[in-house]
Amino acid sequence: MAVDDHDATDVSDAAGLRREVFSDALIDHVLAETRSRGLELTGKDGFLNEMLKAVLERGMGAELTEHLGREAHARGGDGNHRNGTSRKTVATEVGPVELDQPRDRQGSFASQLVPKGARRLGGLEDQIISLYAGGMTVREIEHHLARTLGVELSHESIANVTDAVLDEVAAWQHRPLEAFYPVVFLDAIHIKIRDGAHVKTRAAHIAVGVDLEGVKHVLGIWVQAKEGAAFWASVCAELANRGVKDVLIVACDGLTGLSEAIAATWPFAEVQTCVVHLIRASMRFVSYSDRKNVAKALKPIYTAANAEAARAALEAFAESPLGAKYPTAVRSWETAWERFIPFLAFGPATRKLIYTTNSIESLNYQLRKITKNRGHFPNDAAAIKLLWLAIRNIEDRRDRERAKYAQRRADGHAGPRKSIPRLVEGATIHGWRAALAELALAYPERFDPHM
């Protein structure tokens, strides 16, 4: 066959082999012939389906030759020889493929290309898991595969494919953790789970830790009937049992009783309520026409140099016409004051880091888009499975985007960098070095054992 003139250097082994065996001219000829004959490329009767069938059958034939130690029609002294074929249909990414699988008389032959009992080949299972992680239900995946590939898989088969990751989820959920995280973010999203004959709303609790390198890690996912301090206490205890001995700052949304729950596990941790959550809470009863002015009046409180200056700014707001008009806004700050003021003891870099729980909320936003398509989950394990797959799927996509940009930059083809949303697992905190320096100066005795 013709060999393509393209330079095969700097390409993968598979791409190089393709260029050696199938020239662009040959591919163009195949495409033209399939169009002229009214054939499809994929699907049950597609050309790629026939190509895959031919490759697999030839490959299994070669495996059987190696297994027997002799070519077809040659007899050996061990009494074992070829014994015809058996018909088998396997699902693939190009559609269902009907194979004539070779056999030996003694039944000792086992193909590596098409293992015994295999009903799905290639990347079909990865495709199913990717579709599931993107928010499609099992039945939606079933219809999608039938419509696009002509692959008929039962509801149970697809469910079994997605359930195959449960062991990975369990291993991840119980993996050992670092002994020290300077900052941990705690938050929850609400999902619907079937409970008997009813569907109830439950909270999926998510913890994100920032390690000494500034890398963010999802430490775990837990599902509970509601977001409560008692349950967060059990989460903190579990994290400690998995190796987390010390945390400097725990940033959260100001849930009542959460400070005591955290202190039971990490008594020296500073609990910092999310300032953005606090601002939102104080604006809840403010009319739309006054929101801009109230937000401007509140800014001196959370940008104050210290707690005394912040208290003075709050009192000034309370005595102003806006404060008198909206006493609930003043009360929101007074109620959360002890959880708010730790923020004011830190430098600018650390304040920027713990000012908001956006480091975890950006992930939660992505997860909500996926979970809202599901309606409800049959049980807690199904919810945790999807959330874990979604986190992995989101980060895989961002990794590809970062790698693509890095390659274009190396080739000299990259323009100004477009913002790539910073998610959680594996991402790095922006401005971490400056924040780490401030924290190390504030807590030298707690940093020293881990540096």
C-alpha positions as CSV (number, residue, x, y, z in Angstrom):
1,M,0.0,0.0,0.0
2,A,1.1,3.6,-0.5
3,V,2.9,5.3,2.2
4,D,2.0,8.8,3.1
5,D,4.5,11.5,2.4
6,H,3.8,13.3,5.7
7,D,6.7,13.3,8.2
8,A,5.8,10.8,10.8
9,T,8.1,12.3,13.4
10,D,6.7,13.9,16.6
11,V,3.5,11.9,16.5
12,S,2.3,9.0,18.5
13,D,3.2,5.4,17.6
14,A,-0.5,4.8,16.6
15,A,-0.6,7.9,14.4
16,G,2.7,6.9,12.8
17,L,1.4,3.4,12.0
18,R,-1.8,4.8,10.5
19,R,0.2,7.1,8.2
20,E,2.4,4.2,7.1
21,V,-0.5,1.8,6.3
22,F,-3.3,4.2,5.3
23,S,-2.4,7.1,3.2
24,D,-4.6,10.2,3.1
25,A,-5.3,9.3,-0.6
26,L,-6.5,5.9,0.5
27,I,-8.8,7.4,3.2
28,D,-10.2,9.8,0.7
29,H,-11.0,6.9,-1.6
30,V,-12.7,5.0,1.2
31,L,-14.8,8.0,2.1
32,A,-15.8,8.6,-1.6
33,E,-16.8,5.0,-2.0
34,T,-18.9,4.8,1.1
35,R,-20.7,7.9,0.0
36,S,-21.2,6.7,-3.6
37,R,-22.6,3.3,-2.3
38,G,-24.8,4.9,0.3
39,L,-23.0,3.3,3.2
40,E,-22.5,4.7,6.7
41,L,-19.1,4.8,8.4
42,T,-20.4,3.7,11.8
43,G,-23.4,1.7,13.0
44,K,-24.3,-2.0,12.6
45,D,-23.7,-2.1,8.8
46,G,-21.1,0.7,8.7
47,F,-17.7,0.4,7.0
48,L,-15.7,1.0,10.2
49,N,-17.8,-1.8,11.8
50,E,-16.6,-4.2,9.0
51,M,-13.0,-3.0,9.3
52,L,-13.0,-3.6,13.1
53,K,-14.6,-7.0,12.6
54,A,-11.9,-8.0,10.1
55,V,-9.1,-6.8,12.3
56,L,-10.4,-8.5,15.4
57,E,-11.1,-11.8,13.6
58,R,-7.6,-11.8,12.0
59,G,-6.1,-10.9,15.4
60,M,-7.9,-13.7,17.2
61,G,-6.8,-16.1,14.4
62,A,-3.2,-15.1,15.0
63,E,-3.6,-15.6,18.8
64,L,-5.0,-19.1,18.2
65,T,-2.0,-19.9,15.9
66,E,0.4,-18.8,18.6
67,H,-1.6,-20.8,21.2
68,L,-1.5,-24.0,19.2
69,G,2.1,-23.4,18.0
70,R,1.2,-24.2,14.3
71,E,-0.6,-22.7,11.3
72,A,-4.1,-23.6,10.2
73,H,-4.7,-27.2,8.9
74,A,-1.4,-28.4,10.5
75,R,-1.9,-31.2,13.0
76,G,0.1,-31.7,16.2
77,G,0.7,-34.6,18.5
78,D,-1.2,-33.1,21.5
79,G,-4.6,-33.8,20.0
80,N,-5.6,-30.1,20.1
81,H,-6.5,-28.3,16.9
82,R,-8.8,-25.6,15.5
83,N,-12.5,-26.4,16.0
84,G,-14.4,-23.9,13.9
85,T,-15.9,-20.7,15.3
86,S,-18.7,-19.4,17.5
87,R,-20.8,-16.4,16.8
88,K,-20.5,-13.5,19.2
89,T,-21.8,-9.9,19.2
90,V,-19.8,-7.2,21.1
91,A,-20.7,-3.6,21.5
92,T,-18.1,-1.0,20.4
93,E,-17.7,2.7,19.9
94,V,-18.5,2.3,16.2
95,G,-21.6,0.0,16.8
96,P,-22.3,-3.6,17.4
97,V,-19.8,-6.0,15.8
98,E,-20.7,-9.7,15.0
99,L,-17.6,-11.8,15.4
100,D,-16.7,-15.3,14.4
101,Q,-14.6,-16.2,17.4
102,P,-12.2,-19.1,16.7
103,R,-12.1,-22.1,19.1
104,D,-9.8,-25.0,19.8
105,R,-10.9,-28.5,20.4
106,Q,-9.8,-28.7,24.1
107,G,-11.3,-25.3,24.9
108,S,-8.0,-24.0,26.3
109,F,-7.8,-21.0,24.0
110,A,-8.5,-17.5,25.6
111,S,-8.3,-14.5,23.4
112,Q,-6.8,-11.3,24.8
113,L,-8.4,-9.1,22.1
114,V,-11.9,-10.4,22.9
115,P,-11.8,-12.0,26.3
116,K,-14.3,-14.6,27.3
117,G,-17.6,-13.2,28.5
118,A,-16.7,-9.7,27.2
119,R,-19.8,-7.9,25.7
120,R,-18.2,-4.5,25.3
121,L,-14.9,-3.6,23.7
122,G,-12.6,-0.6,23.3
123,G,-13.5,2.7,24.9
124,L,-17.3,2.1,25.1
125,E,-17.3,1.7,28.8
126,D,-15.3,4.9,29.2
127,Q,-17.8,6.6,27.0
128,I,-20.7,5.4,29.1
129,I,-19.0,6.6,32.3
130,S,-18.2,10.0,30.7
131,L,-21.8,10.4,29.6
132,Y,-23.0,9.4,33.1
133,A,-20.5,11.9,34.7
134,G,-21.9,14.6,32.4
135,G,-25.3,14.2,34.0
136,M,-27.1,11.8,31.7
137,T,-29.3,9.2,33.3
138,V,-28.8,5.5,32.6
139,R,-31.9,5.4,30.4
140,E,-30.8,8.5,28.5
141,I,-27.4,6.8,27.9
142,E,-29.3,3.7,26.7
143,H,-31.2,5.8,24.1
144,H,-28.2,7.8,23.1
145,L,-26.1,4.7,22.3
146,A,-28.9,3.1,20.4
147,R,-29.5,6.3,18.4
148,T,-25.9,7.3,17.6
149,L,-24.1,3.9,17.5
150,G,-26.8,1.4,17.0
151,V,-25.6,-0.3,20.2
152,E,-28.4,-1.9,22.2
153,L,-27.4,-2.2,25.8
154,S,-29.9,-2.9,28.6
155,H,-30.6,-0.6,31.5
156,E,-28.9,-3.2,33.8
157,S,-25.8,-3.4,31.6
158,I,-25.2,0.3,31.6
159,A,-25.9,0.5,35.4
160,N,-23.3,-2.3,35.9
161,V,-20.7,-0.3,33.9
162,T,-21.2,2.8,36.1
163,D,-21.3,0.7,39.3
164,A,-17.8,-0.7,38.4
165,V,-16.3,2.6,39.7
166,L,-17.8,2.1,43.2
167,D,-14.6,0.4,44.5
168,E,-12.6,3.4,43.2
169,V,-15.0,5.8,44.9
170,A,-14.7,3.8,48.2
171,A,-10.9,3.8,48.0
172,W,-10.8,7.5,47.3
173,Q,-13.3,8.3,50.1
174,H,-11.1,6.4,52.6
175,R,-7.6,7.3,51.3
176,P,-5.0,8.6,53.8
177,L,-4.7,12.4,53.9
178,E,-1.9,14.9,54.7
179,A,-1.3,15.6,58.4
180,F,-1.5,19.4,57.9
181,Y,-3.7,21.6,55.8
182,P,-3.3,25.3,56.3
183,V,-6.8,26.0,55.0
184,V,-9.9,23.8,54.7
185,F,-13.2,24.9,53.1
186,L,-16.5,23.3,54.1
187,D,-19.7,23.6,52.1
188,A,-22.7,21.6,51.0
189,I,-25.0,21.3,48.0
190,H,-28.6,20.0,48.2
191,I,-29.8,17.0,46.1
192,K,-32.9,14.8,46.0
193,I,-32.7,11.2,47.1
194,R,-35.5,8.6,47.1
195,D,-36.3,7.3,50.6
196,G,-38.9,4.5,50.3
197,A,-42.0,5.9,48.6
198,H,-40.8,9.5,49.0
199,V,-38.2,11.8,47.5
200,K,-36.4,13.9,50.1
201,T,-33.9,16.7,49.9
202,R,-30.5,15.9,51.5
203,A,-27.2,17.7,51.8
204,A,-24.1,16.5,50.1
205,H,-21.3,17.8,52.3
206,I,-17.9,18.5,50.5
207,A,-14.6,19.3,52.2
208,V,-11.7,20.9,50.3
209,G,-8.2,21.1,51.8
210,V,-5.3,23.3,50.6
211,D,-1.9,21.7,51.2
212,L,1.4,23.4,51.8
213,E,2.0,23.7,48.0
214,G,-1.3,25.6,47.6
215,V,-2.9,22.6,45.8
216,K,-6.6,22.1,46.5
217,H,-7.9,18.6,47.1
218,V,-11.5,17.4,47.6
219,L,-11.1,15.5,50.9
220,G,-14.4,13.7,50.8
221,I,-18.1,13.8,50.0
222,W,-20.8,12.9,52.6
223,V,-24.6,12.7,52.2
224,Q,-26.8,13.5,55.1
225,A,-30.5,14.4,55.6
226,K,-29.6,18.0,56.3
227,E,-26.6,20.3,56.8
228,G,-26.0,20.4,60.5
229,A,-23.2,21.1,63.0
230,A,-23.5,17.5,64.5
231,F,-22.9,15.9,61.1
232,W,-20.0,18.3,60.4
233,A,-18.5,17.2,63.7
234,S,-18.5,13.6,62.4
235,V,-17.0,14.7,59.1
236,C,-14.1,16.5,60.9
237,A,-13.6,13.4,63.1
238,E,-13.4,11.2,60.1
239,L,-10.8,13.5,58.4
240,A,-8.8,13.3,61.6
241,N,-9.0,9.5,61.6
242,R,-7.6,9.6,58.0
243,G,-4.6,11.5,59.1
244,V,-5.5,15.3,59.3
245,K,-3.9,16.3,62.6
246,D,-3.9,20.1,62.3
247,V,-5.8,22.8,60.4
248,L,-5.1,26.5,60.7
249,I,-8.2,28.0,59.2
250,V,-11.6,26.4,58.4
251,A,-13.7,28.6,56.1
252,C,-17.4,27.9,56.0
253,D,-20.8,29.5,55.6
254,G,-21.4,30.4,59.3
255,L,-23.7,27.5,60.3
256,T,-24.7,27.8,63.9
257,G,-22.7,25.3,66.1
258,L,-20.1,24.6,63.4
259,S,-17.3,26.4,65.4
260,E,-17.9,24.0,68.4
261,A,-18.0,21.0,66.0
262,I,-14.6,22.0,64.5
263,A,-13.1,22.8,67.9
264,A,-13.9,19.3,69.1
265,T,-11.5,17.9,66.5
266,W,-9.0,20.7,65.9
267,P,-9.1,22.9,69.0
268,F,-6.6,25.5,67.7
269,A,-8.3,26.0,64.3
270,E,-9.6,29.4,63.4
271,V,-13.2,29.2,62.1
272,Q,-13.9,31.9,59.5
273,T,-17.3,32.6,58.2
274,C,-17.5,33.4,54.5
275,V,-17.6,37.2,54.2
276,V,-19.5,36.9,50.9
277,H,-22.2,34.7,52.6
278,L,-22.4,37.3,55.4
279,I,-22.9,40.2,52.9
280,R,-25.6,38.2,51.1
281,A,-27.4,37.5,54.4
282,S,-27.3,41.1,55.4
283,M,-28.7,42.1,52.0
284,R,-31.6,39.6,52.1
285,F,-34.2,42.1,53.3
286,V,-32.8,45.2,51.5
287,S,-34.9,46.6,48.7
288,Y,-33.4,46.4,45.2
289,S,-33.2,50.2,44.9
290,D,-31.0,50.4,48.1
291,R,-28.7,47.5,47.6
292,K,-26.0,49.4,45.9
293,N,-25.8,52.0,48.6
294,V,-26.0,49.4,51.4
295,A,-23.2,47.4,49.8
296,K,-21.1,50.5,49.7
297,A,-21.9,51.3,53.3
298,L,-20.9,47.8,54.4
299,K,-17.5,47.8,52.7
300,P,-15.7,49.7,55.4
301,I,-16.6,46.9,57.9
302,Y,-14.8,44.0,56.1
303,T,-12.0,46.2,54.7
304,A,-11.1,47.6,58.1
305,A,-7.5,47.4,59.3
306,N,-8.5,45.5,62.5
307,A,-11.4,44.4,64.6
308,E,-11.7,47.7,66.5
309,A,-12.0,49.7,63.2
310,A,-14.5,47.2,61.9
311,R,-16.6,47.6,65.0
312,A,-16.6,51.3,64.6
313,A,-17.6,51.0,61.0
314,L,-20.5,48.7,62.0
315,E,-21.7,51.2,64.6
316,A,-21.5,54.0,62.1
317,F,-23.6,52.0,59.6
318,A,-26.1,51.1,62.4
319,E,-26.5,54.8,63.2
320,S,-26.9,55.9,59.6
321,P,-30.3,56.3,57.8
322,L,-29.7,53.1,55.9
323,G,-28.8,51.2,59.1
324,A,-32.0,52.5,60.8
325,K,-34.0,51.5,57.7
326,Y,-32.6,48.0,57.6
327,P,-31.9,46.8,61.2
328,T,-31.9,43.2,60.0
329,A,-28.7,43.9,58.0
330,V,-27.0,45.2,61.2
331,R,-28.2,42.2,63.2
332,S,-26.7,39.8,60.6
333,W,-23.3,41.2,61.3
334,E,-23.7,41.4,65.0
335,T,-24.9,37.7,65.2
336,A,-21.9,36.5,63.1
337,W,-19.3,38.9,64.6
338,E,-17.2,36.4,66.5
339,R,-17.0,34.2,63.4
340,F,-16.2,37.2,61.2
341,I,-13.4,39.0,63.0
342,P,-10.7,36.3,62.7
343,F,-10.5,37.4,59.1
344,L,-9.3,40.8,60.2
345,A,-6.2,39.6,61.9
346,F,-4.6,38.4,58.7
347,G,-2.6,40.2,55.9
348,P,-4.0,41.1,52.5
349,A,-3.0,37.8,50.8
350,T,-4.6,35.6,53.5
351,R,-7.7,37.8,53.6
352,K,-8.1,37.3,49.8
353,L,-7.8,33.6,50.3
354,I,-10.5,33.2,53.0
355,Y,-12.7,36.1,52.1
356,T,-15.0,33.7,50.3
357,T,-15.6,30.0,49.9
358,N,-15.6,30.5,46.1
359,S,-12.7,27.9,46.0
360,I,-15.4,25.3,46.7
361,E,-18.4,27.1,45.4
362,S,-17.0,27.2,41.8
363,L,-17.0,23.4,42.0
364,N,-20.4,23.3,43.6
365,Y,-21.8,25.4,40.7
366,Q,-20.5,22.8,38.2
367,L,-21.9,19.9,40.3
368,R,-25.4,21.6,40.6
369,K,-25.6,21.8,36.8
370,I,-25.1,18.1,36.6
371,T,-27.3,16.9,39.5
372,K,-30.3,19.1,38.5
373,N,-30.7,17.0,35.4
374,R,-31.1,13.8,37.4
375,G,-34.3,14.6,39.2
376,H,-33.4,12.4,42.1
377,F,-31.1,9.5,43.1
378,P,-32.1,6.0,44.2
379,N,-29.8,6.1,47.2
380,D,-26.8,7.9,48.8
381,A,-24.2,5.7,47.1
382,A,-25.5,6.7,43.6
383,A,-25.3,10.4,44.5
384,I,-21.7,10.1,45.8
385,K,-20.8,8.1,42.7
386,L,-22.0,10.7,40.3
387,L,-20.5,13.6,42.3
388,W,-17.1,11.8,42.3
389,L,-17.3,11.0,38.6
390,A,-18.3,14.6,37.9
391,I,-15.4,16.0,39.8
392,R,-13.0,13.7,38.0
393,N,-14.6,14.5,34.6
394,I,-14.4,18.3,35.2
395,E,-10.8,18.1,36.2
396,D,-9.9,15.9,33.3
397,R,-11.4,18.5,30.9
398,R,-9.5,21.3,32.5
399,D,-6.3,19.3,32.4
400,R,-6.7,18.9,28.7
401,E,-7.4,22.6,28.2
402,R,-4.3,23.5,30.2
403,A,-2.1,21.0,28.3
404,K,-3.5,22.2,25.0
405,Y,-2.6,25.8,25.9
406,A,0.8,24.8,27.1
407,Q,1.5,23.0,23.8
408,R,0.4,26.0,21.8
409,R,2.5,28.2,23.9
410,A,5.5,25.9,23.4
411,D,4.9,26.0,19.6
412,G,4.8,29.8,19.7
413,H,1.1,29.9,18.5
414,A,-0.5,30.9,21.8
415,G,-2.0,34.4,22.2
416,P,-3.1,36.0,25.4
417,R,-4.3,33.3,27.8
418,K,-8.1,33.0,28.1
419,S,-9.3,32.5,31.7
420,I,-9.6,28.8,32.5
421,P,-12.0,28.4,35.4
422,R,-10.1,27.3,38.5
423,L,-11.9,24.2,39.9
424,V,-10.8,22.2,42.9
425,E,-9.1,18.8,42.6
426,G,-5.5,19.5,41.7
427,A,-5.8,23.2,41.0
428,T,-3.5,25.7,42.7
429,I,-4.5,28.7,44.8
430,H,-3.8,32.0,43.1
431,G,-1.3,34.1,45.2
432,W,-0.6,31.2,47.5
433,R,3.0,32.0,48.2
434,A,2.2,35.4,49.7
435,A,-0.6,33.9,51.8
436,L,1.7,31.0,52.9
437,A,4.3,33.5,54.1
438,E,1.8,35.4,56.1
439,L,0.4,32.3,57.7
440,A,3.9,31.0,58.5
441,L,4.8,34.2,60.3
442,A,1.5,34.1,62.3
443,Y,1.8,30.4,63.2
444,P,5.5,29.5,63.2
445,E,5.2,26.8,65.9
446,R,2.5,24.9,63.9
447,F,4.3,25.2,60.5
448,D,7.8,24.1,61.7
449,P,7.0,20.4,62.1
450,H,5.7,20.2,58.5
451,M,8.2,22.4,56.6
